[in-house]
Amino acid sequence: MDDNQTLPLILAGPILRRVTADSVTVWLATSRRLDVTLRIYDLAGEQVGSSVMPDSMTQQRDTWVGSLQSHANLGTQLHVTLIEARPDRTGDPFPQDVLLRYNLFDAQENPLPEITDVCLDGEPLPGFYIPQHLQMFAYGSCRKPHGPSFDDQEKTQHQDSLALLAGHLSDNVQNLANRPSHLFLVGDQIYADEVPEIVMDSLKKIAVTLVGHDIPLPCGAILSNIDSTQRTALKAECGLTSNCPDMHLMGFGEFAAMYLLVMGNRIGFSLPEKTVTSPALDSLRDFLASQAQVRKTLANIPTYMMFDDHDVTDDWNINRSWYNQVHSSVSGSRIVSNALAAFWAFQSWGNEPAQFNQEFIDTLQNHLIVPENSEYAKHYDFTLRKFHQWSFVLPTTPPIFVLDCRTQRDFGSFNSPPKLLDHYALDSLHETWFKLPAEQKQDTVTPIFITGTPVFGFSVIEGVQQLAYRVGFLLGIANGKLAPSRLDIESWIANRQGFSMFLNAILYRMGYKKATFIAGDVHYSFANHATYTSQIAPDDVQTLECLQLTSSALRNTPEAGRALETFLANDITKVRRGHSKPETLAWWYRLFFWRFLKKDIWKLEVVGIPGKAVQPRPTIEPKTWWEPLAAKTLQKLWHWLEQKDGKSRTDPNTYWITCRPNVGLVYLEQGHVVKQVLLSGDDREGNLTYTVTK
C-alpha cells in the first residue's frame, strides 16, 4: 500500500467463526460501517437460515451484543462486524452432516462482490458443514510471515501452511469424511515482537490511516515519528524482554495493521522488487503470494483462535518478575492492552461472542475514538488487564475446551516457572463443565483440551531446559531476564504442582478417564501417549489416559530443526513422579509435608508415537564435523534398542519428531482420535501420518 492509496471497503474477511447447530457467525473488517445480511443455503440453493430478524426484535439490532449483527467502531477507517445467522425454522437446528453454503448482501440486497474471491475451486459460494459427531478438525500455531519455512531435509516450503489447507478443502469439498469441520489456531497468529523494519515502516502509515490519528503512549511517544533506534530503546524502557533485533508493535493501529496483513493482505502490502532481499524477505514474499489461498481457507471452515505470547510480546507473563516489570511501566502496560484489544477484535470476539457485553466493547471504543480522555484510557487498561474470560468451550461431540493459559497464571516466586492455570481458572473450567449436557459429562467421553503449549511435552527438550534453569540459579544469574525467559521454560511439567492440579481437575472434578490434548508453541511436532495416575487419598487412586498431539509451526522452522530430527527419539517410556497441592491430601499426609514421603502421590508415564512419511528421508550432507560421528553413534544405539524391544528407530520413513512447517489434521471415530496427519510441502508431498493405536 502506498501513501496515497485508499483502503478497500473489505479490509479482511469474510472469516467463518463460531458455528453451532443453531448459529452461524461470520466476521468482517471494513473501512466504513457496513450493514450486511448473512444467508445460509443448502446444496439445492434453498435458504435455511439468515441474519434477518423478526420485526419484534429489530429495535434491539444494534444495542445487544449477540444480536444478529454487532459492530465495533475501532477507528476512522476500521470497523469490525459480526453477523450471525439462525435457522429459518424456529426451534429447528441447521442441517447437519451436509454441505451448507453462505452469501453476504449489502443494505440494498446486492451480494458483496468480494465473496467470489473466497470460494473454493469450482464452488459458487463459500461453504462449511456442521457435524453431529466430530469426525475431523484442523489446527496449527506459530505463523511468522517472514519466518524460515523448510522441512527436515532443508527443502524450502514456499506456501503458507494455511494455503495448503485451502488445497485440501478444495480436494474434499463434498467428501465430508476427509474435510475438517473446525480450524483451531492455537497461538502466535502474529509475531508482535518480530517485525522487520521494512514492514514496520508501512504498518506505521497504515495504522494512522486505520485509526484516524496517532495515539501516543502514556510516556508521550508518537509512534509514527520514532525511528528504529528510538523504538528499541522504548521497548527496553517499557520492560519488554524480547531480544529480537526486529521491531515491536506498540500502538493499537499497528497491531490492527499486522492482523490485516496476515489475514489475507487486502490492504495491499507489498515489498520492493528484488533490489532489497534477504532470506527473511524472500520468505515474506512467498507468504504474501499465498494470501489469496489463506482467505479461502478462513472463509470455508469455522475458525477459532487463542493467543500465546507472541500475539502480545515474547515472554508474556512468563513469571512474576516479568509481570511486575512490565506493569510498573504505564507505557508497558498500555502496549499489552493494545495487543489484547486487537486480539479481541481480530481473534477472540468470534470465538464466543456472547462472552463480551456492550460495556466491554464500549470501553475499547471509547479510548480508541477519544484517546485524549484520561479516564477512558485508565478504564481501557484496567479492563484488559483484569479480563480473564478468554477461554471458551464448543458444544461438539466430544466437547472441546480452548484454554487461556497466559492471563490466568499463578506465579508463585518471582523467577520460578508458574502454574499455567491458577485455582480460579480451574474453578471456571469446572463451572463450564457443569453447563454441558449430561451426555457430554459421562466418564466414557474423551474431551479435547486445547492448551497452547503441550501438556505432555517432548521430555528430552524439557529436561535440558530444566537443567539449564537450575544451573542458572546455582550460578546466581537467574534474575528474571535470563531465566526462565531466555530459556523459554513454560512447559506444564516445569511447575509440577500446577501440572497435577490441572490433570486432577479433569480426573476428579470433571470425572473424565480419558482426554486428548492439542497444542502448538514449541516449533516442532510430535505425538505422545501418556498415563497419569493420581492418589489424592490412600484409598483413592485413579488413572487418566491421555493423548498429546502437537502441530508447530505453520511457518517458523527453528534453526535447530535438523538436529532435533537427527538426534532425538521419544519412543522410550518416560516416568515422572510428583505430589499434589497439600490441601487435597488427608491430614496425615499434610502433617508430614516432605516431598520424599509423597513422591508417589502422582505418577506419569509417557511414550512417543511414530509418524510415517509418504517419502523416505533422503541422505543429506553433514554441515559440521561432529554430525557424522553423532549420527553413527546414534545408529548403533537405535539398533541396540530395536533388538531389545522390537520397535523400529532406523526406518527412513519414521519420524518421532519433525520441524517441517505443517498444519495438523485430526481424525476421530466414535468420539476418539485415531489418526493425525501433518500437511506439509508445497504439493503436500511431505505429509506425516501418526496412527493412534492405544
N, C-alpha and C positions, 0 to 999 in steps of 0.2 A: 504494500500500500504506500503510495507516495503522499507527499504533504498535502496535495490539493485534491486527492481522491475522496469522494464522498462514500460514506458507509452504505453497504447494501441494506435493504429492508430486513432480510433474514440474515442475522449475524451467525447463528448456529442453530442446528436442528433441521427438521423435526427429529427429536430423540424420543424413542418409546421408553417410558418409565414404568411406574408401578402398574402391574396388570394382575387383576384377580378375576374370579368368576363373575363379579358384579360391578367391575370398574376397570376402565382403560384410561391411562393418563399419558398425555403427550406433552413434551417440554419444548418451548421455543424461546430463543433470544432474538430480539428485534431492535432496530434503531429508532423506532417510534411505537407508540402503543398500537396494538393490533387486536381487534376483536375477531376471534376465529371460532368457527364451528367445526367440531370433530364428528365425523360419521363413520360407523363401523359396518362392514358388509360381509356377507357370506360369499362362498365361491360362485354362487349363482348371480351375484350382484344385488341381492336383496338386502336392504338396510336392516340391521339387527340391533343397532344402538346409536346414540348420538349425545351431544352435549347440549342439545336444545332442551330447555327446562319447561316444565308445566307453568301455565300462567300464574298459578298460586305461589310460585317461588321466584318469579322474576325480580321482585323487589330486593331479594337477598343476593342477587347475582354477583355484585362486586363487594359485598360487605362481609361475607363469611368465607374464611379460608376453608377449603374442602368443598366449596360450591363448584359448579361445573366449569367455571373459568375464573382463575385467580391471577392477579397481576402484581408485579413488584416493579416500581419505578426506581431504578438504581443509578440513573444518570440522565443527562440531557438526551443522549442517544443510546441508552441501554435500558431496555425493558425486558423483563423475563415473565413468561406466561406459562401457566399450567392449564391445560384443557382436559377435562375429564368427561368421558362418555359412559353412559349407563345403558343397560338393556332397554329396548323399546317396550318390552312386555314387563310391566311392573311385577316384581316378585319372582320372575324367571331369571336364571343366570344366562350369561353369554354361552353360545355353543362351545363345547369342549372337545378336545382331541380332533379338531378340524381346522383347516387353514382359514383365517379371517384376514380381511384387508381393511385399510382405513384411508380416508382422504380428509383434507383440511380446506375450508372455504372461508373467504373473507366476508365482510358485513353485507356485501351485495350478492352473496351466494356464488361467487366465482371461485373455482378451485385455485389454490395457490400454485402458480406455475413451477415453483421450486420443488414440488412433490415429485416431479418426473426425474429429478436428479438422484433421488434416493431409492428408486425401485431396483430390485434385484434383476439380473439379466432375464429378459423375456417376460417380466411381470408388469401388469398395468398400474399397480399400486403397491406401496409397501405392505408387508403382511407379518403375521405372527400367529401363534396358537396358544391355547390355554389348556395345559394337561390336567386331566382329572387326577392322575398319579404321576409324579415326577419321573421322567424317563431319561432326561439328558439335559445338562446345563454346561455353560462355558464359563471360564474365569481366567483372570490374569492380573498382573501387577507390574509396577516399575516400568513406566513408559517415558523414557527420556528422548525428546525429539532428536537431539544431536548425539545420543549415546551410541557406543560401539554395538554392532549387531553382526556377530559371526558365530558359527557353530563350533563344536568341539574340535574340528579339524581346521578351524580358522577360515572357513569359507564364508564370505560375506552374504548376509541376507539383506537384500535391498528393501524389500517391502516391510512396512509397519505390520506387526503381527495381527493387529486388529483388521487389517486389509485381508489377511489370509482367511479370517473368519467370514468375511463377505463372500469369498470364493466358495467356502464350504456351504454357506447358506444358499448360494445360487445353485450349487450342485444338488441340493436336497430341499428344494422349495416345497414340494408336497410329500417328500419322504420323511414324515414326522419322526419316525423311529431313529433317524440319523440327523435330525435337526434339533439343536439345543433350544429349549424354551425360555431360558434365562441366561443373562450375562452378568457376571459379578466382577467389577473392577475393585480390587481389594486393597489398593493403596498406591501412593506415588503416581497419581494420574498426571501430575505436573511435578517438575523439579524447581521449586521456587528459589532455591539457593544455588542453582547451577544454570545460569542464563548467559550464553555467550554475549560479549559486549556488542557485537554487530546486531544481535537480536534485540537486546535491551534498548538500543538507540531507536528502533522502530516501535517497540512496545510503549516507550515513554510518550511518543507522539499519539499513538492510538489511544492510550489511557486518557489523555486530556480530552481527546475528541469524544470518547465514550461518556465520561463523567461530566464534561462541560466546563470544568475548572480543575486546577491543580490543587488538591487538598494537601496542605503542608502537614508534616508530622508535628507532634507537640513541641519538639525541640526547635521548630521553625524552619526546618529544611524543606525547600521547594524541590521536589524530586526530579522534575523535568529539567531543572537547571544545574544539577550537580553532575560532575564527571565521574569516571570510574574510580579514580583515586579517592575522591570525597565519599563516594558510596561505600567503598571498602572500609574507610575509617568510621563512617557512620554505623556500619554493621557491627563493628567491634564495640563502639560506644553503647549500642543497644543491648549488648550482652550475647549476641548470636554467636554460636560456636562453629559454624560451618567453616572449614578450612579450604573450601574450593576456591580457586582463583577467579572463577566466573562471577558474574554479578548476581545480586539478590533482589528479588521482587520485594517491594515495600508498601507501595500505595495500593488501595483497593482497585483503582483503574488498571494498574499494572498486572495484578493477579487476574482481573477480568480479561484483559487483552491476551494473556497467556492461555487461558481456557479457550478463548475463541480460536487461537492458533491451533491447539491440539484437538479441538472438536470439529475439525473439518476445514479450517482455514478459509472460511467465507470472507474474512477481512482482507484477503489477498496479499498476505505477507509473502515476500519473495526475497531471495538472496541475489547479490550481484552475480553476473556471469563468472566464469571460472578465473577471472582476474584475482579474486580472493578465494583461497581454498585452504583446506586442512582436512585431516580425517574427520573431525567433528562436523565441519561444514558440509563435507561430502555426504555424511550420514544424514544431516539435516535436509539436504536436497532430496535424498531418497525418501525421507519421511514425508516431506511436503508433497512429493509426487504421488503418494499413497492416499492422500486425504479424501479424495473423491470416493474411494472404496470404503474408507472408515465411516464416512457419512452414511453409506448404505448399511454397514453393519449396525450402527447405533439406531437407525430408523426401523430395522426389521427384527429386532429382538428386545424384549423388555430388559432394561439395563438398570443395575443397582450399583451404587458406588459408596465406598468408605475410605476415609483418609488414612494415611500413615504420615511419617514425619515430613517427607519432602513436599507434601502438599502445603505445609506451613513453613518449615525450616528443618535442616538437618539437626538431629539430636533432640527434637521437640519433646519436652517433658521426660528426658532420659533419667533424671534424678532430681532430688530436691535442690541441690546446689544450682543446677541449670535453671530450674523454675524460679527460684528466688532471684537469681542474677538477672534474668530477662525481665521479670515483672517488677523489679526495683527501678527499671527504666521506663518512664511513661511512654517514650517512643518505641521501645522494645515491645511493650505490651500492646501498643497500637498496631504494630506490624502483625503480631499474632491475631489481633482482632480483625484486621483487614483480610488476612488469609482465611479466617473462619467465615467471615461474611461472604467472601467469594465462593468458598466451599459450599456454603448453604445454597447460594443462588444457582451454581452450576452443577452441583452434585447431590447435595443432601435433600433439597426440597422435594425432588421427585421420588425419593425412596419411600416415604410415607408422609404425604402432605398434611394429614390431619394432626401430626405432631407439632406443627408450627402455627400458633394462633396469630391473630391480627396484631396483637400487641408486640409480638416478637418481630414481625415484618415491619411494623411502623417504626420500631426502634432503629432498625437498619436504615430504612428510607430517610428518616428524619436527619440523621447525621450526614448521610451521603448527599442529600439535597441542600441542607443548611449546615455546612461543616463549621462555620464560624460560631455556632451556638455551643457554648462550653458544656451546658447541661446535657444537650443531645450527645455530645462526644463522651461524657462520663458514663451516661446510660448505655451507650453503644459498647464501650469497653467492658463495663461491669456485666452486662447481659451475656456477651460472648465468652467472657472468662468463666462465668459460673454456669453456663449451659451444659447439661450432661445428659441430653436426651437424643444423642445422635444414633444410638443403637436402634435396631428395628427387627421385626420378625415377619416372615412371609408365611401365610397360611397354606402352604403347599403340603402335599403328602409324599414324603415326610416333611415336617416343618423345617424352615431354615432360619437360624438365628444369626444376624450380622452384628458383630460386637465392636463397639468403640473401645479400643484398648490404649488410647492415648490420653484422654481427658479424665479418666476415672481411676487413676493410679493411686496406690498407697506407697509413698516414697520411703518411709522409714528414716534411716540416717541420711546425711547429706549426699554421700557419694556411692552408696550401695545400690545395686540393681533393685528396682521397685517391684512390688506386686503389680501386675498389669491390670488387674481389676480389684478395686477395694471392696469392702463388705457392702457398701451401699449399691455398687454396681451388681453384685451377686444377688442382693435383695431384689433389685429391679428385674434381673433376669428371671428370678423365681416368680415374681409377680406376673411377668409376661407369660410364663409357662402356665400359670393358673388360668389365664384367659383363653387358652387354647381349647378347642373341642375335646371332649373326653377321649375320643378315639386317638387323638394325637398325643395323649399323655400316658398311654399304656407302655409298660416296660418292654414290650415287643417291638416298639417303634425305634428306628435308628435315626435320630435327629442329625441335622447338619449344622455345624458351627463354623462361621467364617471369622477368623481371628487376626487377620493381618500377618503377624509373624507366626511361624509354625509352633504348635503346642509341643509336638514331639519332633525336635529338630534333628539335624544331622550331627550325631553325637561327637564325631571326631572334631568337627569345627568348633562346636560349643565347648568342648573340653579344652581346646587350645586357647579360646577366648578367656575361659575361667582361669586357666593357669597364668596367662599374661596379666590378667586383672589382679590376681593375688600377689604375683611377683611385684607388680607396680606398687601395691600397698607396702610390701616389705621394704621396698627401696625408698618409700616416702614421697613418691611422685604422683600419687593418686589425689589430685586436687580438684576433681570435678570437671576439669577441662581435658585432661589426658585420659583418665579412666573413670567410668566406663565409656564416655562418649567417643574417644578416639578409637576404641576397640569395638564399638557398636555392640556392647553387651546388653541385649534387650530380649534375650530368649526367656520363655516361660520358666524353664528349669533354673535360670540364674537366681531366681528367688524361690526356693523350694517350698516355702510356706505358702506363698501366693499360688504356686503351681498346684499344690494339693488342695487348697481352698476351692479353686475353680473346679477341679475334677470331682471333689467331694460334693460340690453343689449339684453337679449333674447326676452323680451317682445316688446320693442320699436324699437331697431336697427335691429333685425333679424325678427321681426314680428310674432313670434310664439305665439299661445294662449294656447298650452299645451306642457308639457315637462316631460320626465322621467329622474330621476337621479339615478345613480348606484354608490355605494360606499362600502368601507370596513373600515379598520383602527381601529375601536373602540373596537374590540374583543367581540362584541355582535351583534345579527342580529334582524332586525325588518322591518316593512313596514309602511309607513305613506302616507296619502293623505294630500296635502297642497293647500290652495288657497291664492295666493299672489295678493293683489290689490294695484295698484300704481297710484299716482296722481302727474305728473310732471308739470302740469299747472291746473288752476282752472277748465277748460273745457275739460281736457284730463285725464280721469280715465279709466284704463284698468286692466284686470284680467288675471293672468296666473294660469291655473290649473296644479298641479304638482303631481307626484307620486315619492316617495322616496323608493328605495329598498336597503337594506344593508345586505351583507353577510360577516361575520367575526367571528371567524378566521378559516382559513384552518387547522391550527394546533398551537394554543396558547390560551387555555382556561384560562380566568382570575380566580384568586383565589376567587374573589368576585362573581363569576358567579351564584352560588347557591342563594345568597342573591338578586341579580338582578332579577332573575326569580320569587323569592318568594314575593318580596315586591314592584314591580313596575308594573303598567299598564299604557297604553298610549292611551286609547280609548276616554278619555275626551278631548274635543276640547280645544286647547291652542291658545290664541290670543296674538300676539305681535304687537307693533307699532314702527315706526321709521321715519327717514327723509332721503331724498336723498342728494347727493352732491349738494352744493349751486349752482354751475354753471348750473345745469339742471333746475333750478327754474326761474320763472318770476322775474323781478326786484323788484316788491313789496314784494315778499317773501324774496329775498336776503337782502332787506333793514332791515327787522325785523328778524335777524338771531338768534332767541331764540328757543331752542328746543321745549318749551311748546307750542309755537304758530304753530309748524309744526309736532306735534306728529301724525297727521292723514295723513301725506304725503304718507306713505305706511302702509298696514295692512297685517298681516299673520295669517291665521287660519290653525291649524294642528290637524289632528285626526288620531289615530292609526288604523291599520288593523290587525285583529287577525290571528294567524297561527293555523292551525288544525293539530294535531298529529295523526299518524296511531294508536298508542297505548296510552292509558291514562297514566298520570304520576303516578308512584307508591308512596305510602306513605314512607317517609324516616325519620329516627330518627334525632331529632334535635341535634346539636353539642354544642349549648350554652344555657344558662338559659333563655335568652330573646327571642329566636326564637319561642317557643310555644305561649308566650304572644303576640308577634307581629303578628304572623300568625292568632291568634284568633281575634285580633282587626281588622286586615285587612279583614278577612272573613265577619265580621259584616259590615264593610264599603262597601265591594263589594255587599253584599246582599241588602243594602240600595240603592246603585246606580242602581242595577238591577231593583228594584221596581220602581225607578224614571224614567228610560229611556228604560227599557226592554232589555238592552244589557247584554249578559252573561259574567260574570267575574269569575265564580266559576266552570265552565265546566272543568273537568280534562283533556280534550283533547285540550283545548285552551291555547295558549301561546302568550302573547303580545310581549315578548322579550325573546331571548334564547341565551345562551352562548355555546351551543353544537358546536363542530367542524363541519364544513359543507362546501360544495360547492353549489352555487346557480344556479338553472336553471330557466330561464325566458321565458315564453311562450307569443307569440303575435298572435293576429288575426286582419287582415286588418290594420296593422301598429300600433296597440295599445296593450299595455301589459294587459293581462287578468289573469295571474297567475304567482306566484313564488313558486318553490319547493326547499327546502333546503335538499340536500342529506346528510345523517348523519347516523353513526353507521356502524360497520364492515360489516353487511349484509344489509345496507341501511334500517334498521328497525326503525331508529329514524327520518325518513323524516318528515318535516313540510311543509304544503301547505298554502300559502296565496292567497286567491281569491280576485281579484280586481273587485269590483262591481260598482264603481263610474265612 
